[in-house]
Amino acid sequence: MSTIREMLRAEGGALHEQVDATFGRYALQTRPHYTAFLQAHAQALIGLEALLERSGIQRLLPDWAERRRTEVLGEDLQQLAAAPPEPVALERLLDEGECWGVAYVLEGSRLGSRLLDRHAGESPDEAVRDARAYLGHVPPQGAWPGFLQRLDEAGRDARLHPAMLAGQRLAFEVFLAAGQRHAPAVIAC
Ligand code: HEM
């Protein structure tokens, strides 16, 4: 039988592709695109982190405080003198399964962030290179394998699976919408 992580990966593959393609349109080495990229991520991530906290993520992940990236993202925007966007407003609370699904997307997004951090770090623009606290955020040691272990333990209760998958969908869709909303105009060549 598959683990919930395997199910999430399988179900989330198409959404991840869309998110990847959407954010691939931002030329991260240029200041306007990098700023728009951070604004899109801030809109999604800050809203989702607040939602997780209101829904009790600290009970599921005791080291949550060291995982959250709301502050560092705000610092990067401030450094770039960019307006912080209105975070996406999600009124209702998440149940436990949905919390796991949303947290999986947020923690998984770090895998892509590492590549993007390297890319932005090669920008000729010093302002971009100096505003990488979000992409370069380092979670506690072993955060990803530790997260997956907890996720899979929680996922032994198959009754949580539909909510876990729904949480994943919600989080990817929030990122996708923010990515599309802030997308820079395509530069004609
Ligand atoms: C241009 C942007 C992105 C790139 C280039 C990218 C790239 C990657 C890469 C290379 C992996 C590792 C795949 C593997 O080891 O098999 C990954 C995993 C993942 N990414 Fe992204 N990613 C991007 C954006 C995002 C965003 C914005 C999110 C969330 C909103 C996200 C969520 C995930 C998740 C949940 C996984 C984990 C899958 C798993 O191993 O269980 N990614 N991504």
Boltz pocket constraint, residues with backbone or C-beta under 6 A from the ligand:
constraints:
  - pocket:
      binder: B
      contacts: [[A, 5], [A, 9], [A, 16], [A, 19], [A, 20], [A, 21], [A, 23], [A, 24], [A, 104], [A, 105], [A, 106], [A, 107], [A, 108], [A, 109], [A, 110], [A, 111], [A, 112], [A, 113], [A, 115], [A, 171], [A, 172], [A, 175]]
      max_distance: 6.0
